């Protein structure tokens, strides 16, 4: 049976003539409301979403930001509960048939990406989006729940991200005939690790110019949890390949104390946004490495000083094969976007038949204190930017490689 939807009636308190409210979305599919409008409603009034009807543990989330950038694309609305449970919202105008086909894949891609993040990754992305410092996720949560404990919150957020414990919401302005099939599609995916809801959010105009939002849940999934492996008390995991390779790459003997002094000067001035990025010690050779999250230590950011050419630079390197090499190709394939994220000065070249992303600068007179300080400033900014851009991209590509190796 075709579902019918009727405009609500507004009955005046004085018993006057009832007024049938007009839907913002017209019968011909045109609308005065945009996807940005829906995002704004959700961000300003998270309570307009019937979250408790979908999964009560996600009730009362705090709006964090809109258009959060991820390697899979921007998430329309990000919210987090004081218990560290993320809520992702994808807003669509249902008059667009392509949106109806693609919206499910989009939000699942976002969930897949975030399941590879930690709370630190999320903090960094939110900081970049809001152009702020500190821990904006925790700060916004504390505006609503001031008693929130920092350590417990961030631990829970990391745990829920890694488990893929999200609420995913697809929100439309007025779902029309045939779109309920999206709910059937979701229900058919028994391997989902998320709670997921399909929400209709029709909007009506009131006579005074205000708007009435009437949310309704059309479909929801049940939660399928992952298997969690616990480490018994008294036991420990071995160091990761990333940690072991980092030690090996930075323990080589080289030119001696002058090089170490140079790199120590940089490290003293280095301030990374990402608290999870491991910082190496000052090496003896003419370069130092910041390991990326690829298995086997197969990817790293190389910071180098070429004294013969009076050149300094930062570049993304990898082993010849494996997850790191795959990540390097994937990032190079998205070069127009990556170049902008890196600030526009880096270049994509080739070395030994493999793509090379590098930013370099010629710095004569590097032994001069003033010139050296300028070099430190440039290197510190470039290292921080490369870490911010490359780390989540390498992690995402490496995870894809592990699932479907070449």
Secondary structure, DSSP 4 states (H G I P E B T S, - for coil): ------PPEE--TT----EEPEESB-TTS-BS--HHHHHHHHHH-GGGS-HHHH-GGG-S-EEEEEEE--TT--EEEEEE-TTS-EEEEEEE-TT-HHHHHHHHHHHHHHHHHHTT--HHHHHHHHHHHHT--S-HHHHHHHHH-TT--HHHHHHHHHHHHHHT-EEEEEEESS--TTTTHHHHHHHT-TT--SEEEEEEEEEEE-TTS-EEEEEEEEEEPPP-PPP-PPPPTT--PPPPHHHHHHHHHT----S-HHHHHHHHHHHHH---S-TTSPPPPPPSSSEEEEE-S-GGG-EEEEEEEETTTTEEEEEEEE-SSSHHHHHHHHHHHTHHHHHHHTTS--EEEEETTEEEEEEEEE-TTTTSHHHHHHHHHHHHHHHHHHHHHHHHHHHHHHHHHHHS--
